[in-house]
């Protein structure tokens, strides 16, 4: 009997925050691939935050942090 795969559970919000900050530090240190990793971490965070109420603190935090992260990624690609 084939097993049915369950979708992976969304990571807790705190893990997403930690991952974003970790990738920001890696990008600041000039680590290879950090820009892509930061972009992926931001996308994962937005996917989770879309399921949260609009007034959620994490959503506000992400809206404030995203412009900074985008500037960091863009400056790396120049």
N, C-alpha and C positions, 0 to 999 in steps of 0.2 A: 504494500500500500504506500503510494508516494506521500511524502510529508509535504504539508502546505507551509510555505515560508511566510512568516509574519513580517510586516514592514518594520524596519529598524525604529526603535523608539527615539524620539527627539532628545538630543542631549539637554541636560538641565541648563537653565539660563546662565548660571554661574560658570559652568564649564565653557560656554560660548564666550563669555566676557574674558575669561582667562586666556582662551585661545586667541582672541583678537589682540589683547595686550601683548601676548607673547610674540605674535607675528609682527606687531608694530616695533617691538624692541629688536627683533631679528632684522627687520627692514632698515631700521636706524643704524644697525651695526654693519650693514652692507652684505648680509648673508645671501648667497645665491638662492633664488626661488622664493624669497620672502615676500616679494610683491604679489606673486600669484597666490601664495598661501594666505596672505592677508585678505585678498579679494575673495577667496573661497570662504574664509571664516566669516566675512561680512555677509556673504550671500546666505550661508547657513543660519546666521543669526536672524536675518530678515525673514527667512522661511519660518523660523520658530516664532518670531515676534508677530507675524501676520495672524497667528492664532490667539494672540493675547488681546485684551481690551485696549482700545486706543488710548486710554488714560494711563496705561501701565508705565511704571517708572523705567523699565528696561527699554521700552520703545522710545521714550524721550531721550534716554542716554544714547541709544543707537543713532537717533536722528542728529544729535549734537556731535557725535564722534565721526560719523561717516564723512563729512566734508574734510576733516583733518586727514583721515585715512586716504581719501581719494587724492588729496594734494601730495601726500607722501608717496603713493604709488606713481602718480604722474611725474613727480620729480625724479624718481628712479629711472623712468623710461626715457628721460631726456638726455 
